[in-house]
Amino acid sequence: MTGLIDTHCHLDKVDDLAPAFEQAREAGLSGMITIGTRFSKADTQIALTQHDTPDLRIWCAIGTHPDYAGEERLPSVEELVAKTEASCVVAIGETGLDYFHSGDEAKPAQHAAFRTHIAAARQTGLPVVIHTRNADDDMIAILREEHAKGAFPFLIHCFASGPKLAEAALELGGYISFSGLLTFPKCEEIREVARMVPEDRILVETDSPYLAPVPKRGKSNTPGYVAHTAARLAEERGVSLEDITRITTENARRLFTRIAA
């Protein structure tokens, strides 16, 4: 497996999968991970992996996005772990903290859900896919508190913050994934982080169908567009696209251990 891997997309939100898969093949992708946003729909993510083919692998993650933590019943650690028995499930999430759309009243549910997902990741050894927005200080605090209970693999997806959060995540062994935000003109701070992340901790994604990268900005995003983000990442780091493809694919296989199996 040498092509790019889109480590974070939402295939359940794509209207027509066939052209999306064809475009991914044309862009040279070798695989993608479709990410859950509601644990109650975990079976939907698992079913999407049935589109898996030898030349375009499809895996999934199961969990509840922080925006839905107050709406969804919080699954137990045992329930989360049970869903990972399917070999196509390669991660827990997405989970985390998002204070952009919510007030203080949403924090207890988000914190509880986040810690539960971390506990499941610790038990299974599967990485936690972390969403974080406008919550840097609490994110850093919870990551450090939970890490003190026992290490667990994780990545911060669609990185949208500054060096403080990146450095804290890296210190705890985390990975950082960059989306189309990396290509947006006003996102220089994100590019600054992309230049400083160690080579063995960096990933790329689309967050499809959201955040289409330049030059596709304004369109519905699709996994194949990860090639544009990878090209910008290569430019920022002063390496070739071939190098970034190799580096990010090797990192994905190391973090998502079931991909390498």
C-alpha positions as CSV (number, residue, x, y, z in Angstrom):
1,M,0.0,0.0,0.0
2,T,1.8,3.1,-1.2
3,G,-0.9,5.6,-2.2
4,L,-2.3,8.3,0.0
5,I,-4.7,7.4,2.7
6,D,-7.5,9.8,3.6
7,T,-7.5,9.3,7.4
8,H,-10.7,11.1,8.0
9,C,-13.8,11.3,5.8
10,H,-17.6,10.9,6.3
11,L,-18.8,8.5,3.6
12,D,-22.2,8.4,5.2
13,K,-22.7,12.0,4.2
14,V,-21.7,11.5,0.5
15,D,-24.7,11.4,-1.8
16,D,-23.1,9.2,-4.6
17,L,-20.3,6.9,-3.5
18,A,-19.4,5.5,-7.0
19,P,-17.9,8.7,-8.5
20,A,-16.2,9.5,-5.2
21,F,-14.5,6.2,-5.2
22,E,-13.5,6.5,-8.9
23,Q,-12.1,10.0,-8.2
24,A,-10.1,8.6,-5.3
25,R,-8.6,6.0,-7.5
26,E,-7.7,8.6,-10.1
27,A,-6.0,10.7,-7.4
28,G,-3.9,7.7,-6.4
29,L,-5.4,6.9,-3.1
30,S,-5.0,3.5,-1.6
31,G,-7.5,3.8,1.2
32,M,-9.8,5.9,3.4
33,I,-11.2,5.8,6.9
34,T,-14.9,6.7,7.3
35,I,-15.5,8.3,10.7
36,G,-18.5,7.9,12.9
37,T,-20.2,10.9,14.5
38,R,-23.0,9.0,16.4
39,F,-22.4,5.7,18.2
40,S,-26.1,4.9,17.6
41,K,-25.2,4.7,13.9
42,A,-22.0,2.7,14.3
43,D,-23.4,-0.1,12.1
44,T,-23.8,2.4,9.2
45,Q,-20.0,3.0,9.3
46,I,-19.3,-0.7,9.5
47,A,-21.6,-1.3,6.5
48,L,-19.8,1.3,4.4
49,T,-16.6,-0.7,4.6
50,Q,-18.3,-3.4,2.5
51,H,-17.3,-1.2,-0.5
52,D,-13.7,-2.2,0.3
53,T,-11.7,-3.4,-2.7
54,P,-8.0,-4.6,-3.1
55,D,-7.1,-1.3,-4.8
56,L,-9.1,1.0,-2.5
57,R,-9.3,-0.1,1.1
58,I,-12.0,1.2,3.3
59,W,-12.0,1.1,7.1
60,C,-14.0,2.9,9.8
61,A,-14.1,4.5,13.2
62,I,-17.0,4.4,15.7
63,G,-17.9,7.0,18.3
64,T,-19.9,10.1,19.0
65,H,-18.9,13.6,18.0
66,P,-18.9,16.2,20.8
67,D,-21.6,18.2,19.2
68,Y,-23.9,15.2,19.7
69,A,-22.7,14.1,23.2
70,G,-25.7,15.8,24.8
71,E,-28.2,14.2,22.4
72,E,-26.9,10.6,22.2
73,R,-27.0,8.1,25.0
74,L,-23.4,7.8,26.2
75,P,-22.2,4.2,25.4
76,S,-20.3,2.3,28.0
77,V,-16.7,1.4,27.6
78,E,-17.9,-2.2,27.1
79,E,-20.3,-1.2,24.3
80,L,-17.6,0.7,22.5
81,V,-15.1,-2.1,22.9
82,A,-17.7,-4.7,21.6
83,K,-18.2,-2.7,18.4
84,T,-14.4,-2.8,17.7
85,E,-14.6,-6.6,17.4
86,A,-15.2,-6.0,13.7
87,S,-11.8,-6.0,12.1
88,C,-12.8,-3.1,9.8
89,V,-13.0,-0.8,12.9
90,V,-9.6,0.7,13.1
91,A,-10.2,3.6,15.6
92,I,-12.5,5.1,18.3
93,G,-14.2,8.4,17.4
94,E,-14.5,11.0,16.5
95,T,-14.8,12.3,20.0
96,G,-13.5,15.3,21.9
97,L,-14.5,18.8,22.8
98,D,-16.2,21.5,20.7
99,Y,-17.1,24.8,22.5
100,F,-17.8,26.7,19.2
101,H,-21.5,25.9,19.1
102,S,-22.2,25.3,22.8
103,G,-22.0,26.9,26.2
104,D,-20.9,25.7,29.5
105,E,-24.0,23.5,29.9
106,A,-22.6,21.2,27.2
107,K,-19.2,20.6,28.8
108,P,-20.1,17.9,31.3
109,A,-21.6,15.6,28.6
110,Q,-18.7,16.3,26.2
111,H,-16.1,15.6,28.9
112,A,-17.8,12.4,30.0
113,A,-18.1,11.1,26.5
114,F,-14.5,12.0,25.7
115,R,-13.1,10.2,28.7
116,T,-15.2,7.1,28.0
117,H,-13.9,6.9,24.4
118,I,-10.4,7.3,25.7
119,A,-10.9,4.4,28.1
120,A,-12.1,2.2,25.3
121,A,-9.1,3.2,23.2
122,R,-6.8,2.3,26.1
123,Q,-8.5,-1.1,26.5
124,T,-8.4,-2.0,22.8
125,G,-5.2,-0.3,21.8
126,L,-7.0,1.4,18.9
127,P,-6.3,5.1,18.5
128,V,-8.7,7.9,19.5
129,V,-9.7,10.3,16.7
130,I,-10.0,13.6,18.5
131,H,-12.1,16.6,17.4
132,T,-11.2,19.8,19.2
133,R,-12.5,23.3,18.6
134,N,-12.2,26.4,20.8
135,A,-11.3,24.1,23.7
136,D,-7.5,24.0,23.8
137,D,-6.9,24.4,27.5
138,D,-9.5,21.8,28.5
139,M,-8.3,19.5,25.8
140,I,-4.7,19.7,27.0
141,A,-5.8,19.1,30.6
142,I,-7.9,16.1,29.8
143,L,-5.2,14.5,27.6
144,R,-2.7,14.9,30.4
145,E,-5.0,13.6,33.1
146,E,-6.0,10.6,31.0
147,H,-2.4,9.9,29.9
148,A,-1.4,9.8,33.6
149,K,-3.9,6.9,34.0
150,G,-2.2,4.9,31.2
151,A,-1.0,5.8,27.7
152,F,-3.3,5.5,24.7
153,P,-2.8,6.2,21.0
154,F,-4.5,9.3,19.5
155,L,-4.5,11.8,16.8
156,I,-5.9,15.3,16.6
157,H,-7.8,15.4,13.3
158,C,-8.3,18.5,11.1
159,F,-5.8,20.5,13.2
160,A,-7.2,24.0,13.6
161,S,-5.2,25.5,16.5
162,G,-1.7,26.7,17.3
163,P,1.6,25.4,18.6
164,K,0.5,25.2,22.2
165,L,-2.0,22.4,21.6
166,A,0.3,20.7,19.0
167,E,3.2,20.6,21.3
168,A,1.1,19.2,24.2
169,A,-0.3,16.5,21.9
170,L,3.1,15.6,20.6
171,E,4.6,15.4,24.1
172,L,2.0,12.7,24.9
173,G,2.8,10.7,21.8
174,G,-0.1,12.0,19.7
175,Y,-0.3,12.4,15.9
176,I,-1.6,15.4,14.1
177,S,-3.7,15.4,10.9
178,F,-4.1,18.2,8.4
179,S,-7.1,18.9,6.3
180,G,-8.0,21.4,3.6
181,L,-7.6,24.2,6.2
182,L,-3.9,23.9,5.5
183,T,-4.5,25.5,2.1
184,F,-6.8,28.3,3.2
185,P,-5.1,31.8,2.8
186,K,-5.9,32.9,6.3
187,C,-4.6,29.7,8.1
188,E,-0.9,30.6,8.4
189,E,-0.8,29.5,12.0
190,I,-1.9,26.0,10.9
191,R,0.9,26.0,8.3
192,E,3.3,27.0,11.0
193,V,2.4,23.9,12.9
194,A,2.5,21.8,9.8
195,R,6.1,22.8,9.3
196,M,7.1,21.9,12.9
197,V,5.4,18.5,13.4
198,P,7.9,15.7,13.4
199,E,8.0,13.6,10.3
200,D,6.8,10.5,12.0
201,R,3.6,12.1,13.5
202,I,2.0,13.8,10.6
203,L,-1.1,12.7,8.6
204,V,-3.5,14.0,6.0
205,E,-7.2,13.9,5.6
206,T,-10.2,15.6,3.9
207,D,-12.9,15.6,6.5
208,S,-15.1,15.1,3.4
209,P,-17.6,16.4,2.5
210,Y,-16.5,19.5,4.4
211,L,-13.5,21.8,4.0
212,A,-12.5,21.2,0.4
213,P,-9.0,22.4,-0.2
214,V,-7.8,25.1,-2.6
215,P,-8.2,24.8,-5.6
216,K,-11.5,23.0,-4.9
217,R,-12.7,25.3,-2.1
218,G,-16.4,26.0,-2.2
219,K,-17.2,22.6,-3.7
220,S,-18.3,19.5,-1.8
221,N,-15.2,17.8,-0.6
222,T,-14.3,14.2,-1.6
223,P,-11.6,11.8,-0.5
224,G,-9.6,12.3,-3.7
225,Y,-9.0,15.9,-2.9
226,V,-6.6,14.8,-0.1
227,A,-4.0,14.9,-2.8
228,H,-4.3,18.8,-2.9
229,T,-3.7,19.0,0.9
230,A,-0.8,16.6,0.6
231,A,0.8,18.7,-2.1
232,R,0.5,21.8,0.0
233,L,1.9,19.9,3.0
234,A,4.9,18.8,0.9
235,E,5.4,22.4,-0.2
236,E,5.4,23.8,3.3
237,R,7.8,21.2,4.5
238,G,10.1,21.5,1.5
239,V,9.8,17.9,0.3
240,S,8.3,16.1,-2.7
241,L,4.8,14.9,-3.0
242,E,6.2,11.4,-3.3
243,D,7.9,11.9,0.1
244,I,4.8,13.1,1.8
245,T,2.8,10.3,0.3
246,R,5.3,7.7,1.7
247,I,5.6,9.5,5.1
248,T,1.9,9.9,5.8
249,T,1.0,6.4,4.6
250,E,3.7,4.9,6.8
251,N,2.4,6.9,9.7
252,A,-1.2,5.9,9.1
253,R,-0.2,2.2,9.0
254,R,1.8,2.7,12.3
255,L,-1.0,4.5,14.1
256,F,-4.0,2.5,12.8
257,T,-2.4,-0.8,13.5
258,R,-5.3,-2.8,11.9
259,I,-4.5,-1.2,8.5
260,A,-1.2,-2.8,8.5
261,A,-2.6,-6.2,9.3
